[in-house]
């Protein structure tokens, strides 16, 4: 354990002797990182944008979204209430 602590960054505070985690979760997750920005392209970009927004809103309460469409391009911003919701949604949907 002492070797792990010596090798880690000063930003990491790992005192867990059971799991041996090497990252302080608080150093990885920013509590204000609640906006998921997506760029979609193709003939069906508007349909895809609506589908991903609907998925997010069905999965978590309080989700809002903005979209910008230009031809076959769409910019989607999905705003979650919590950064953990954003991360869960990205993991569940491979984003």
Gaussian input, Z-matrix of N, CA and C with variables (Angstrom, degrees):
# hf/3-21g

backbone

0 1
 N
 C     1     B1
 C     2     B2     1     A1
 N     3     B3     2     A2     1     D1
 C     4     B4     3     A3     2     D2
 C     5     B5     4     A4     3     D3
 N     6     B6     5     A5     4     D4
 C     7     B7     6     A6     5     D5
 C     8     B8     7     A7     6     D6
 N     9     B9     8     A8     7     D7
 C    10    B10     9     A9     8     D8
 C    11    B11    10    A10     9     D9
 N    12    B12    11    A11    10    D10
 C    13    B13    12    A12    11    D11
 C    14    B14    13    A13    12    D12
 N    15    B15    14    A14    13    D13
 C    16    B16    15    A15    14    D14
 C    17    B17    16    A16    15    D15
 N    18    B18    17    A17    16    D16
 C    19    B19    18    A18    17    D17
 C    20    B20    19    A19    18    D18
 N    21    B21    20    A20    19    D19
 C    22    B22    21    A21    20    D20
 C    23    B23    22    A22    21    D21
 N    24    B24    23    A23    22    D22
 C    25    B25    24    A24    23    D23
 C    26    B26    25    A25    24    D24
 N    27    B27    26    A26    25    D25
 C    28    B28    27    A27    26    D26
 C    29    B29    28    A28    27    D27
 N    30    B30    29    A29    28    D28
 C    31    B31    30    A30    29    D29
 C    32    B32    31    A31    30    D30
 N    33    B33    32    A32    31    D31
 C    34    B34    33    A33    32    D32
 C    35    B35    34    A34    33    D33
 N    36    B36    35    A35    34    D34
 C    37    B37    36    A36    35    D35
 C    38    B38    37    A37    36    D36
 N    39    B39    38    A38    37    D37
 C    40    B40    39    A39    38    D38
 C    41    B41    40    A40    39    D39
 N    42    B42    41    A41    40    D40
 C    43    B43    42    A42    41    D41
 C    44    B44    43    A43    42    D42
 N    45    B45    44    A44    43    D43
 C    46    B46    45    A45    44    D44
 C    47    B47    46    A46    45    D45
 N    48    B48    47    A47    46    D46
 C    49    B49    48    A48    47    D47
 C    50    B50    49    A49    48    D48
 N    51    B51    50    A50    49    D49
 C    52    B52    51    A51    50    D50
 C    53    B53    52    A52    51    D51
 N    54    B54    53    A53    52    D52
 C    55    B55    54    A54    53    D53
 C    56    B56    55    A55    54    D54
 N    57    B57    56    A56    55    D55
 C    58    B58    57    A57    56    D56
 C    59    B59    58    A58    57    D57
 N    60    B60    59    A59    58    D58
 C    61    B61    60    A60    59    D59
 C    62    B62    61    A61    60    D60
 N    63    B63    62    A62    61    D61
 C    64    B64    63    A63    62    D62
 C    65    B65    64    A64    63    D63
 N    66    B66    65    A65    64    D64
 C    67    B67    66    A66    65    D65
 C    68    B68    67    A67    66    D66
 N    69    B69    68    A68    67    D67
 C    70    B70    69    A69    68    D68
 C    71    B71    70    A70    69    D69
 N    72    B72    71    A71    70    D70
 C    73    B73    72    A72    71    D71
 C    74    B74    73    A73    72    D72
 N    75    B75    74    A74    73    D73
 C    76    B76    75    A75    74    D74
 C    77    B77    76    A76    75    D75
 N    78    B78    77    A77    76    D76
 C    79    B79    78    A78    77    D77
 C    80    B80    79    A79    78    D78
 N    81    B81    80    A80    79    D79
 C    82    B82    81    A81    80    D80
 C    83    B83    82    A82    81    D81
 N    84    B84    83    A83    82    D82
 C    85    B85    84    A84    83    D83
 C    86    B86    85    A85    84    D84
 N    87    B87    86    A86    85    D85
 C    88    B88    87    A87    86    D86
 C    89    B89    88    A88    87    D87
 N    90    B90    89    A89    88    D88
 C    91    B91    90    A90    89    D89
 C    92    B92    91    A91    90    D90
 N    93    B93    92    A92    91    D91
 C    94    B94    93    A93    92    D92
 C    95    B95    94    A94    93    D93
 N    96    B96    95    A95    94    D94
 C    97    B97    96    A96    95    D95
 C    98    B98    97    A97    96    D96
 N    99    B99    98    A98    97    D97
 C   100   B100    99    A99    98    D98
 C   101   B101   100   A100    99    D99
 N   102   B102   101   A101   100   D100
 C   103   B103   102   A102   101   D101
 C   104   B104   103   A103   102   D102
 N   105   B105   104   A104   103   D103
 C   106   B106   105   A105   104   D104
 C   107   B107   106   A106   105   D105
 N   108   B108   107   A107   106   D106
 C   109   B109   108   A108   107   D107
 C   110   B110   109   A109   108   D108
 N   111   B111   110   A110   109   D109
 C   112   B112   111   A111   110   D110
 C   113   B113   112   A112   111   D111
 N   114   B114   113   A113   112   D112
 C   115   B115   114   A114   113   D113
 C   116   B116   115   A115   114   D114
 N   117   B117   116   A116   115   D115
 C   118   B118   117   A117   116   D116
 C   119   B119   118   A118   117   D117
 N   120   B120   119   A119   118   D118
 C   121   B121   120   A120   119   D119
 C   122   B122   121   A121   120   D120
 N   123   B123   122   A122   121   D121
 C   124   B124   123   A123   122   D122
 C   125   B125   124   A124   123   D123
 N   126   B126   125   A125   124   D124
 C   127   B127   126   A126   125   D125
 C   128   B128   127   A127   126   D126
 N   129   B129   128   A128   127   D127
 C   130   B130   129   A129   128   D128
 C   131   B131   130   A130   129   D129
 N   132   B132   131   A131   130   D130
 C   133   B133   132   A132   131   D131
 C   134   B134   133   A133   132   D132
 N   135   B135   134   A134   133   D133
 C   136   B136   135   A135   134   D134
 C   137   B137   136   A136   135   D135
 N   138   B138   137   A137   136   D136
 C   139   B139   138   A138   137   D137
 C   140   B140   139   A139   138   D138
 N   141   B141   140   A140   139   D139
 C   142   B142   141   A141   140   D140
 C   143   B143   142   A142   141   D141
 N   144   B144   143   A143   142   D142
 C   145   B145   144   A144   143   D143
 C   146   B146   145   A145   144   D144
 N   147   B147   146   A146   145   D145
 C   148   B148   147   A147   146   D146
 C   149   B149   148   A148   147   D147
 N   150   B150   149   A149   148   D148
 C   151   B151   150   A150   149   D149
 C   152   B152   151   A151   150   D150
 N   153   B153   152   A152   151   D151
 C   154   B154   153   A153   152   D152
 C   155   B155   154   A154   153   D153
 N   156   B156   155   A155   154   D154
 C   157   B157   156   A156   155   D155
 C   158   B158   157   A157   156   D156
 N   159   B159   158   A158   157   D157
 C   160   B160   159   A159   158   D158
 C   161   B161   160   A160   159   D159
 N   162   B162   161   A161   160   D160
 C   163   B163   162   A162   161   D161
 C   164   B164   163   A163   162   D162
 N   165   B165   164   A164   163   D163
 C   166   B166   165   A165   164   D164
 C   167   B167   166   A166   165   D165
 N   168   B168   167   A167   166   D166
 C   169   B169   168   A168   167   D167
 C   170   B170   169   A169   168   D168
 N   171   B171   170   A170   169   D169
 C   172   B172   171   A171   170   D170
 C   173   B173   172   A172   171   D171
 N   174   B174   173   A173   172   D172
 C   175   B175   174   A174   173   D173
 C   176   B176   175   A175   174   D174
 N   177   B177   176   A176   175   D175
 C   178   B178   177   A177   176   D176
 C   179   B179   178   A178   177   D177
 N   180   B180   179   A179   178   D178
 C   181   B181   180   A180   179   D179
 C   182   B182   181   A181   180   D180
 N   183   B183   182   A182   181   D181
 C   184   B184   183   A183   182   D182
 C   185   B185   184   A184   183   D183
 N   186   B186   185   A185   184   D184
 C   187   B187   186   A186   185   D185
 C   188   B188   187   A187   186   D186
 N   189   B189   188   A188   187   D187
 C   190   B190   189   A189   188   D188
 C   191   B191   190   A190   189   D189
 N   192   B192   191   A191   190   D190
 C   193   B193   192   A192   191   D191
 C   194   B194   193   A193   192   D192
 N   195   B195   194   A194   193   D193
 C   196   B196   195   A195   194   D194
 C   197   B197   196   A196   195   D195
 N   198   B198   197   A197   196   D196
 C   199   B199   198   A198   197   D197
 C   200   B200   199   A199   198   D198
 N   201   B201   200   A200   199   D199
 C   202   B202   201   A201   200   D200
 C   203   B203   202   A202   201   D201
 N   204   B204   203   A203   202   D202
 C   205   B205   204   A204   203   D203
 C   206   B206   205   A205   204   D204
 N   207   B207   206   A206   205   D205
 C   208   B208   207   A207   206   D206
 C   209   B209   208   A208   207   D207
 N   210   B210   209   A209   208   D208
 C   211   B211   210   A210   209   D209
 C   212   B212   211   A211   210   D210
 N   213   B213   212   A212   211   D211
 C   214   B214   213   A213   212   D212
 C   215   B215   214   A214   213   D213
 N   216   B216   215   A215   214   D214
 C   217   B217   216   A216   215   D215
 C   218   B218   217   A217   216   D216
 N   219   B219   218   A218   217   D217
 C   220   B220   219   A219   218   D218
 C   221   B221   220   A220   219   D219
 N   222   B222   221   A221   220   D220
 C   223   B223   222   A222   221   D221
 C   224   B224   223   A223   222   D222
 N   225   B225   224   A224   223   D223
 C   226   B226   225   A225   224   D224
 C   227   B227   226   A226   225   D225
 N   228   B228   227   A227   226   D226
 C   229   B229   228   A228   227   D227
 C   230   B230   229   A229   228   D228
 N   231   B231   230   A230   229   D229
 C   232   B232   231   A231   230   D230
 C   233   B233   232   A232   231   D231
 N   234   B234   233   A233   232   D232
 C   235   B235   234   A234   233   D233
 C   236   B236   235   A235   234   D234
 N   237   B237   236   A236   235   D235
 C   238   B238   237   A237   236   D236
 C   239   B239   238   A238   237   D237
 N   240   B240   239   A239   238   D238
 C   241   B241   240   A240   239   D239
 C   242   B242   241   A241   240   D240
 N   243   B243   242   A242   241   D241
 C   244   B244   243   A243   242   D242
 C   245   B245   244   A244   243   D243
 N   246   B246   245   A245   244   D244
 C   247   B247   246   A246   245   D245
 C   248   B248   247   A247   246   D246
 N   249   B249   248   A248   247   D247
 C   250   B250   249   A249   248   D248
 C   251   B251   250   A250   249   D249
 N   252   B252   251   A251   250   D250
 C   253   B253   252   A252   251   D251
 C   254   B254   253   A253   252   D252
 N   255   B255   254   A254   253   D253
 C   256   B256   255   A255   254   D254
 C   257   B257   256   A256   255   D255
 N   258   B258   257   A257   256   D256
 C   259   B259   258   A258   257   D257
 C   260   B260   259   A259   258   D258
 N   261   B261   260   A260   259   D259
 C   262   B262   261   A261   260   D260
 C   263   B263   262   A262   261   D261
 N   264   B264   263   A263   262   D262
 C   265   B265   264   A264   263   D263
 C   266   B266   265   A265   264   D264
 N   267   B267   266   A266   265   D265
 C   268   B268   267   A267   266   D266
 C   269   B269   268   A268   267   D267
 N   270   B270   269   A269   268   D268
 C   271   B271   270   A270   269   D269
 C   272   B272   271   A271   270   D270
 N   273   B273   272   A272   271   D271
 C   274   B274   273   A273   272   D272
 C   275   B275   274   A274   273   D273
 N   276   B276   275   A275   274   D274
 C   277   B277   276   A276   275   D275
 C   278   B278   277   A277   276   D276
 N   279   B279   278   A278   277   D277
 C   280   B280   279   A279   278   D278
 C   281   B281   280   A280   279   D279
 N   282   B282   281   A281   280   D280
 C   283   B283   282   A282   281   D281
 C   284   B284   283   A283   282   D282

   B1=1.4505
   B2=1.5146
   B3=1.3211
   B4=1.4643
   B5=1.5259
   B6=1.3285
   B7=1.4603
   B8=1.5208
   B9=1.3145
   B10=1.4629
   B11=1.5240
   B12=1.3324
   B13=1.4550
   B14=1.5251
   B15=1.3387
   B16=1.4589
   B17=1.5282
   B18=1.3193
   B19=1.4556
   B20=1.5158
   B21=1.3192
   B22=1.4596
   B23=1.5250
   B24=1.2979
   B25=1.4560
   B26=1.5245
   B27=1.3157
   B28=1.4646
   B29=1.5274
   B30=1.3334
   B31=1.4629
   B32=1.5240
   B33=1.3207
   B34=1.4563
   B35=1.5206
   B36=1.3203
   B37=1.4565
   B38=1.5150
   B39=1.3257
   B40=1.4613
   B41=1.5154
   B42=1.3177
   B43=1.4583
   B44=1.5193
   B45=1.3270
   B46=1.4621
   B47=1.5250
   B48=1.3177
   B49=1.4627
   B50=1.5192
   B51=1.3371
   B52=1.4603
   B53=1.5223
   B54=1.3137
   B55=1.4610
   B56=1.5150
   B57=1.3315
   B58=1.4513
   B59=1.5114
   B60=1.3232
   B61=1.4625
   B62=1.5202
   B63=1.3088
   B64=1.4490
   B65=1.5206
   B66=1.3245
   B67=1.4541
   B68=1.5159
   B69=1.3114
   B70=1.4554
   B71=1.5218
   B72=1.3197
   B73=1.4641
   B74=1.5198
   B75=1.3141
   B76=1.4573
   B77=1.5193
   B78=1.3190
   B79=1.4601
   B80=1.5237
   B81=1.3219
   B82=1.4581
   B83=1.5216
   B84=1.3146
   B85=1.4600
   B86=1.5203
   B87=1.3167
   B88=1.4566
   B89=1.5190
   B90=1.3162
   B91=1.4564
   B92=1.5264
   B93=1.3324
   B94=1.4604
   B95=1.5279
   B96=1.3329
   B97=1.4646
   B98=1.5232
   B99=1.3123
   B100=1.4622
   B101=1.5269
   B102=1.3227
   B103=1.4671
   B104=1.5291
   B105=1.3157
   B106=1.4577
   B107=1.5217
   B108=1.3351
   B109=1.4613
   B110=1.5192
   B111=1.3196
   B112=1.4618
   B113=1.5176
   B114=1.3208
   B115=1.4559
   B116=1.5247
   B117=1.3051
   B118=1.4635
   B119=1.5185
   B120=1.3234
   B121=1.4602
   B122=1.5207
   B123=1.3135
   B124=1.4617
   B125=1.5146
   B126=1.3253
   B127=1.4625
   B128=1.5211
   B129=1.3458
   B130=1.4621
   B131=1.5298
   B132=1.3322
   B133=1.4676
   B134=1.5300
   B135=1.3184
   B136=1.4606
   B137=1.5296
   B138=1.3076
   B139=1.4639
   B140=1.5304
   B141=1.3287
   B142=1.4705
   B143=1.5190
   B144=1.3210
   B145=1.4681
   B146=1.5246
   B147=1.3025
   B148=1.4699
   B149=1.5248
   B150=1.3260
   B151=1.4704
   B152=1.5287
   B153=1.3330
   B154=1.4612
   B155=1.5298
   B156=1.3061
   B157=1.4684
   B158=1.5264
   B159=1.3181
   B160=1.4691
   B161=1.5285
   B162=1.3336
   B163=1.4713
   B164=1.5208
   B165=1.3256
   B166=1.4664
   B167=1.5257
   B168=1.3238
   B169=1.4610
   B170=1.5209
   B171=1.3176
   B172=1.4600
   B173=1.5301
   B174=1.3181
   B175=1.4662
   B176=1.5276
   B177=1.3508
   B178=1.4623
   B179=1.5255
   B180=1.3196
   B181=1.4625
   B182=1.5204
   B183=1.3145
   B184=1.4585
   B185=1.5073
   B186=1.3213
   B187=1.4632
   B188=1.5267
   B189=1.3326
   B190=1.4567
   B191=1.5245
   B192=1.3226
   B193=1.4621
   B194=1.5154
   B195=1.3210
   B196=1.4581
   B197=1.5227
   B198=1.3180
   B199=1.4634
   B200=1.5223
   B201=1.3014
   B202=1.4616
   B203=1.5205
   B204=1.3313
   B205=1.4569
   B206=1.5163
   B207=1.3355
   B208=1.4550
   B209=1.5175
   B210=1.3000
   B211=1.4604
   B212=1.5143
   B213=1.3333
   B214=1.4658
   B215=1.5280
   B216=1.3091
   B217=1.4634
   B218=1.5237
   B219=1.3079
   B220=1.4566
   B221=1.5225
   B222=1.3134
   B223=1.4628
   B224=1.5198
   B225=1.3151
   B226=1.4607
   B227=1.5226
   B228=1.3175
   B229=1.4623
   B230=1.5176
   B231=1.3267
   B232=1.4588
   B233=1.5226
   B234=1.3311
   B235=1.4560
   B236=1.5255
   B237=1.3278
   B238=1.4567
   B239=1.5277
   B240=1.3087
   B241=1.4589
   B242=1.5255
   B243=1.3326
   B244=1.4623
   B245=1.5202
   B246=1.3214
   B247=1.4608
   B248=1.5275
   B249=1.3242
   B250=1.4689
   B251=1.5289
   B252=1.3313
   B253=1.4702
   B254=1.5234
   B255=1.3200
   B256=1.4659
   B257=1.5216
   B258=1.3279
   B259=1.4606
   B260=1.5259
   B261=1.3099
   B262=1.4715
   B263=1.5178
   B264=1.3319
   B265=1.4544
   B266=1.5280
   B267=1.3191
   B268=1.4695
   B269=1.5241
   B270=1.3133
   B271=1.4663
   B272=1.5226
   B273=1.3178
   B274=1.4691
   B275=1.5191
   B276=1.3475
   B277=1.4546
   B278=1.5254
   B279=1.3215
   B280=1.4567
   B281=1.5262
   B282=1.3194
   B283=1.4660
   B284=1.5115
   A1=110.57
   A2=117.80
   A3=120.48
   A4=111.21
   A5=117.27
   A6=119.91
   A7=111.33
   A8=116.62
   A9=120.66
   A10=109.64
   A11=117.48
   A12=120.99
   A13=111.72
   A14=118.14
   A15=121.37
   A16=111.31
   A17=116.64
   A18=121.43
   A19=113.67
   A20=118.29
   A21=119.84
   A22=112.09
   A23=114.51
   A24=122.39
   A25=110.45
   A26=115.98
   A27=120.24
   A28=111.49
   A29=117.27
   A30=121.15
   A31=111.88
   A32=116.57
   A33=121.56
   A34=109.23
   A35=115.52
   A36=120.86
   A37=107.74
   A38=116.22
   A39=120.86
   A40=109.43
   A41=115.85
   A42=120.27
   A43=111.10
   A44=116.10
   A45=121.04
   A46=109.22
   A47=116.98
   A48=120.37
   A49=111.98
   A50=116.84
   A51=120.36
   A52=112.50
   A53=115.86
   A54=118.06
   A55=113.65
   A56=117.89
   A57=120.17
   A58=113.83
   A59=118.06
   A60=120.24
   A61=108.87
   A62=116.71
   A63=120.21
   A64=113.03
   A65=118.00
   A66=120.84
   A67=108.93
   A68=115.97
   A69=121.28
   A70=106.49
   A71=117.54
   A72=121.36
   A73=111.35
   A74=117.42
   A75=120.77
   A76=113.36
   A77=117.06
   A78=120.55
   A79=111.24
   A80=117.42
   A81=122.07
   A82=111.80
   A83=116.99
   A84=122.10
   A85=109.41
   A86=116.43
   A87=121.60
   A88=107.53
   A89=116.93
   A90=120.74
   A91=112.97
   A92=118.00
   A93=120.93
   A94=112.62
   A95=117.44
   A96=122.10
   A97=108.96
   A98=115.91
   A99=121.04
   A100=113.56
   A101=117.64
   A102=120.31
   A103=109.64
   A104=115.01
   A105=121.90
   A106=107.88
   A107=116.89
   A108=122.46
   A109=109.04
   A110=115.85
   A111=121.62
   A112=109.40
   A113=116.68
   A114=122.89
   A115=107.10
   A116=116.82
   A117=122.21
   A118=108.91
   A119=116.27
   A120=120.72
   A121=109.64
   A122=115.04
   A123=120.54
   A124=111.95
   A125=114.27
   A126=120.33
   A127=112.58
   A128=116.39
   A129=120.74
   A130=112.91
   A131=117.68
   A132=120.48
   A133=112.21
   A134=117.55
   A135=119.47
   A136=110.22
   A137=117.41
   A138=122.10
   A139=110.44
   A140=116.87
   A141=120.79
   A142=111.41
   A143=116.50
   A144=120.55
   A145=110.38
   A146=116.37
   A147=120.34
   A148=111.47
   A149=116.74
   A150=120.86
   A151=111.81
   A152=116.83
   A153=119.33
   A154=111.05
   A155=117.16
   A156=120.87
   A157=109.67
   A158=116.92
   A159=121.16
   A160=111.07
   A161=117.06
   A162=120.98
   A163=111.21
   A164=115.76
   A165=120.41
   A166=110.48
   A167=116.72
   A168=120.13
   A169=111.85
   A170=117.70
   A171=120.75
   A172=111.10
   A173=116.35
   A174=121.27
   A175=112.63
   A176=117.10
   A177=121.71
   A178=111.13
   A179=115.77
   A180=120.89
   A181=110.09
   A182=116.21
   A183=121.31
   A184=115.45
   A185=118.28
   A186=121.31
   A187=108.93
   A188=115.54
   A189=121.19
   A190=108.24
   A191=116.15
   A192=119.06
   A193=110.91
   A194=114.84
   A195=121.86
   A196=107.41
   A197=115.69
   A198=120.36
   A199=109.81
   A200=114.91
   A201=122.66
   A202=107.07
   A203=116.36
   A204=120.64
   A205=109.71
   A206=114.79
   A207=120.83
   A208=107.69
   A209=115.97
   A210=120.21
   A211=111.12
   A212=115.36
   A213=120.95
   A214=112.03
   A215=116.63
   A216=121.86
   A217=110.16
   A218=114.93
   A219=120.55
   A220=109.08
   A221=115.34
   A222=121.84
   A223=106.67
   A224=115.81
   A225=121.82
   A226=108.64
   A227=116.07
   A228=121.63
   A229=107.19
   A230=115.86
   A231=121.67
   A232=107.31
   A233=115.70
   A234=121.01
   A235=109.02
   A236=115.24
   A237=122.52
   A238=109.11
   A239=116.84
   A240=120.30
   A241=111.47
   A242=117.00
   A243=121.75
   A244=109.79
   A245=116.20
   A246=120.55
   A247=111.40
   A248=117.29
   A249=119.93
   A250=110.51
   A251=117.35
   A252=120.37
   A253=110.17
   A254=116.12
   A255=120.33
   A256=110.25
   A257=116.32
   A258=120.60
   A259=111.98
   A260=117.24
   A261=121.38
   A262=109.58
   A263=116.74
   A264=120.72
   A265=111.01
   A266=116.81
   A267=119.94
   A268=110.88
   A269=117.38
   A270=120.58
   A271=111.59
   A272=116.80
   A273=120.59
   A274=112.67
   A275=116.75
   A276=120.28
   A277=113.79
   A278=116.85
   A279=121.02
   A280=113.93
   A281=116.56
   A282=120.58
   A283=112.25
   D1=-38.60
   D2=-179.14
   D3=-64.38
   D4=-34.86
   D5=177.35
   D6=-65.60
   D7=-38.75
   D8=178.14
   D9=-64.00
   D10=-45.59
   D11=-179.74
   D12=-63.50
   D13=-37.09
   D14=178.60
   D15=-66.86
   D16=-34.84
   D17=-175.98
   D18=-81.46
   D19=-14.63
   D20=-174.60
   D21=-87.28
   D22=160.24
   D23=179.46
   D24=-65.32
   D25=157.52
   D26=176.72
   D27=-69.27
   D28=-15.47
   D29=177.83
   D30=-77.83
   D31=-14.30
   D32=-176.72
   D33=-101.48
   D34=134.28
   D35=177.27
   D36=-122.25
   D37=88.11
   D38=-177.56
   D39=-103.31
   D40=109.06
   D41=177.85
   D42=-119.01
   D43=10.66
   D44=-178.50
   D45=-82.69
   D46=112.71
   D47=179.71
   D48=-88.35
   D49=-11.24
   D50=-179.18
   D51=-86.28
   D52=-48.60
   D53=-173.59
   D54=-96.10
   D55=-23.77
   D56=179.92
   D57=66.77
   D58=28.04
   D59=179.08
   D60=-61.16
   D61=148.72
   D62=-176.02
   D63=-113.49
   D64=6.24
   D65=-179.56
   D66=-136.90
   D67=135.99
   D68=171.93
   D69=-78.75
   D70=116.97
   D71=-174.41
   D72=-54.61
   D73=-35.80
   D74=178.74
   D75=-63.60
   D76=-21.47
   D77=177.83
   D78=-81.69
   D79=-17.03
   D80=-178.04
   D81=-98.82
   D82=-39.11
   D83=-175.89
   D84=-97.93
   D85=120.09
   D86=175.74
   D87=-93.97
   D88=121.55
   D89=-175.33
   D90=-62.43
   D91=-17.69
   D92=-178.88
   D93=-99.15
   D94=3.69
   D95=179.73
   D96=-86.21
   D97=78.16
   D98=-173.72
   D99=-113.30
   D100=0.70
   D101=-176.55
   D102=-108.47
   D103=124.38
   D104=175.97
   D105=-102.81
   D106=114.87
   D107=178.95
   D108=-100.09
   D109=128.65
   D110=179.30
   D111=-126.25
   D112=142.36
   D113=173.08
   D114=-114.75
   D115=119.84
   D116=-178.23
   D117=-116.16
   D118=143.48
   D119=178.65
   D120=-133.78
   D121=157.27
   D122=176.77
   D123=120.22
   D124=169.86
   D125=-179.36
   D126=-59.91
   D127=-32.24
   D128=-175.66
   D129=-101.94
   D130=22.96
   D131=-175.93
   D132=-61.59
   D133=-34.32
   D134=179.55
   D135=-68.59
   D136=-41.27
   D137=176.76
   D138=-63.26
   D139=-45.40
   D140=178.77
   D141=-62.00
   D142=-40.79
   D143=178.62
   D144=-61.30
   D145=-46.32
   D146=179.68
   D147=-63.44
   D148=-37.46
   D149=-179.94
   D150=-66.79
   D151=-45.02
   D152=-178.41
   D153=-68.34
   D154=-35.47
   D155=176.53
   D156=-65.66
   D157=-44.59
   D158=179.60
   D159=-62.03
   D160=-39.91
   D161=177.31
   D162=-60.98
   D163=-45.79
   D164=-178.73
   D165=-64.43
   D166=-42.33
   D167=-178.96
   D168=-70.59
   D169=-30.20
   D170=176.98
   D171=-73.95
   D172=-31.46
   D173=-176.38
   D174=-80.97
   D175=-38.13
   D176=-175.86
   D177=-132.17
   D178=141.21
   D179=177.12
   D180=-76.09
   D181=150.15
   D182=173.80
   D183=78.45
   D184=9.77
   D185=179.29
   D186=-76.92
   D187=132.06
   D188=174.04
   D189=-121.63
   D190=165.85
   D191=-178.03
   D192=-152.33
   D193=152.99
   D194=171.93
   D195=-126.99
   D196=148.09
   D197=179.18
   D198=-135.84
   D199=148.51
   D200=173.11
   D201=-131.18
   D202=125.38
   D203=179.59
   D204=-114.72
   D205=136.00
   D206=175.62
   D207=-144.98
   D208=101.82
   D209=-177.79
   D210=63.00
   D211=-120.52
   D212=-179.85
   D213=-99.63
   D214=25.51
   D215=179.16
   D216=-125.46
   D217=142.53
   D218=177.38
   D219=-136.20
   D220=136.86
   D221=171.95
   D222=-111.89
   D223=123.14
   D224=-177.32
   D225=-120.39
   D226=131.09
   D227=173.32
   D228=-120.40
   D229=116.84
   D230=178.78
   D231=-106.06
   D232=123.84
   D233=-175.77
   D234=-106.78
   D235=117.85
   D236=179.20
   D237=-97.82
   D238=159.19
   D239=177.27
   D240=-74.65
   D241=-31.01
   D242=-176.17
   D243=-134.45
   D244=146.76
   D245=-179.66
   D246=-64.37
   D247=-31.34
   D248=178.55
   D249=-63.56
   D250=-36.74
   D251=177.71
   D252=-62.98
   D253=-42.27
   D254=178.67
   D255=-59.91
   D256=-47.43
   D257=-178.92
   D258=-63.63
   D259=-42.28
   D260=178.56
   D261=-61.85
   D262=-45.63
   D263=-179.37
   D264=-61.83
   D265=-42.34
   D266=178.51
   D267=-62.86
   D268=-43.63
   D269=-179.94
   D270=-65.70
   D271=-43.92
   D272=-178.71
   D273=-64.57
   D274=-28.99
   D275=-174.24
   D276=-112.08
   D277=9.67
   D278=177.00
   D279=62.20
   D280=37.89
   D281=-178.81
   D282=-99.77

